[in-house]
Amino acid sequence: MLAKDLEPNMREIIEIRQEGSKSSTAKFNALINRTCADSRIRDNLMYHAASTGRFGGKGFQPQNLMRLVVEFAPYLPRTIAMIRDGVDVPGFLAVLRQWEQEYNAKKRKPG
């Protein structure tokens, strides 16, 4: 579809759908599904999961998130709340742009 000549809004919808279907977004679904009523996530580590005796992850595994996601971690609770409340796409994108501006402003500040 993206190879066709589309209206900008339709192209944006298809691109957003494509981004949302990536396997990396499954991590956010796991995060939402494993969040308890008190906004905490439990039972994500399993002791002695490998023969080496190291801890292993199960369910949502924050240790496997990309660095960028870790930097945006402070925004996750608000993002989850917006998704649960049924935010529409334009509203969600507007908030994301606002957060991106805040993040970039903080990043530019020295020290």
SVG drawing of the C-alpha trace seen along z (x, -y; Angstrom):
<svg xmlns="http://www.w3.org/2000/svg" viewBox="-11 -24 39 50">
<polyline fill="none" stroke="black" stroke-width="0.4" points="0.0,0.0 2.8,-2.4 4.1,-2.1 0.9,-3.7 0.1,-7.4 -1.9,-7.9 -3.3,-10.9 -0.9,-12.0 -3.4,-11.0 -3.9,-7.5 -0.1,-7.1 0.4,-8.1 -2.2,-5.6 -0.6,-2.8 2.8,-3.7 1.6,-3.8 -0.1,-0.4 3.2,1.0 5.1,-0.4 2.6,1.0 2.8,4.5 6.5,4.9 7.5,7.6 9.2,4.9 5.7,3.5 4.8,6.9 7.0,5.9 4.6,3.1 1.7,5.4 3.5,7.7 4.1,4.7 0.5,3.7 -0.8,7.2 1.6,7.9 1.0,4.6 -0.8,5.1 -3.4,2.8 -0.8,1.0 1.1,0.2 3.9,2.6 5.2,5.5 6.0,8.8 7.5,12.2 9.6,11.0 12.8,12.7 13.4,16.4 16.3,17.6 18.7,20.1 17.0,19.9 20.1,21.1 22.7,23.7 25.0,20.9 22.7,20.0 22.0,16.5 18.6,14.9 16.4,15.1 13.5,13.0 10.0,14.0 7.0,11.9 8.0,8.3 11.8,8.1 13.0,4.5 16.6,5.6 16.0,6.3 14.6,2.9 16.5,0.7 18.4,-2.2 16.0,-4.7 13.1,-3.0 15.0,-3.1 15.5,-6.9 11.8,-7.3 10.9,-5.1 9.6,-8.1 6.9,-8.5 5.7,-4.9 3.1,-5.2 1.4,-8.1 1.6,-6.3 0.0,-3.2 -2.7,-5.3 -3.5,-7.0 -3.8,-3.6 -6.0,-2.2 -8.2,-5.3 -8.6,-4.8 -6.8,-7.8 -7.3,-8.5 -4.3,-8.4 -4.1,-12.2 -4.3,-12.9 -1.6,-10.3 0.7,-11.6 0.3,-15.2 1.3,-14.1 4.2,-12.1 5.5,-15.2 5.2,-17.2 7.2,-14.6 9.8,-14.5 10.2,-18.2 10.5,-18.0 13.1,-15.2 15.1,-17.0 15.1,-20.2 16.4,-18.2 19.0,-16.5 20.4,-19.9 20.8,-21.3 24.4,-21.0 25.3,-18.9"/>
</svg>
